[in-house]
Amino acid sequence: MSRFFNTLFFVLFVLANANAQPNSSPNVSDKTRLNAVKLLDDHNGWAVGDNGTVLKFDGSNWVKQNSNTTEILNSVCIINQQNSWAVGSNGAILHFNGKTWSPQESGTDEWLQSVCFVDENNGWAVGHNGVVLKYENNRWQKVATPFKNTLFSVSFAAKDHGWAVGCNGTLLEYSEGSWVKHNIDEQSDLQSVCFLNRNNIWAVGNKGVILHFDGIEWQKVPACKKMAYYSLSFTSPNDGWAAGQFGMICHYNGETWSEYKNKSFDYINSISLVPGSGYAVGSNGTMYRLDNGSWVRENY
């Protein structure tokens, strides 16, 4: 009988989390959940998470930093060693000036899910209920749009062109000074978008959804696993990784996506790659390092 109830509990757990969003992935250990990681190069990077957690990567070790906040941090962007940004719950925005992290005025109480900068003077943040913020002239301002779906990810390759994705298959393109919605035959939540160039953009989401834009149209791409993808990152058009639910990791070789056999079931909320290095983070404080094509658990 106990075996029956254990099996029933597991099935109910899987069903309850089948379409979980990154910021709701379960955390059952004493380590703080990590929600985002971003590398500048193989010697500089940041990871952020719950309770204002900020970890700095110096090329060898990850060291906890004082963030001066207890908000949940969902996303981080590193422009250079002296300039980084993080966003999170209740409209939280933090700026790193090369020495310390300090809270900034955002003008919103909405949860912010993603932040992206193309240079020191041009940045974007998106979040719940379709909130869009733009950083310009040394301050953050709300950008009015008609879209109300929660946005989970934003990516820009140039200050005049970018993409944002979110709930119910929301795909927004920024071009010529305005945001425009692209209608696609997909209702699953889209969790992450990666802008390589104007003719090569990827998006992933719940239910194993992988989408590719070739400069003309968005098309579905066969997935390696029918689970929720929370994040993706590329080092080149022929080398990309996606990760998400139950420790799932998949690799793109320029032609197809294939599953990487990961032994852990911890949710992976974020993945970041640069030439020669890669890290992934998630629930239970999980952290993996990419080592010669293999993902190995990193202790910190």
Secondary structure, DSSP 8 states (H G I E B T S, - for coil): -HHHHHHHHHHHHHHHTTT--GGG----SSS--EEEEEEEETTEEEEEEGGG-EEEE-SS-EEEE--S--S-EEEEEEEETTEEEEEEGGG-EEEE-SS-EEEE--S--S-EEEEEEEETTEEEEEEGGG-EEEEETTEEEE---S--S-EEEEEEEETTEEEEEEGGGEEEEEETTEEEE---S--S-EEEEEEEETTEEEEEEGGG-EEEE-SS-EEE---SSSS-EEEEEEEETTEEEEEEGGG-EEEE-SS-EEEE-----S-EEEEEEETTEEEEEEGGG-EEEEETTEEEE---
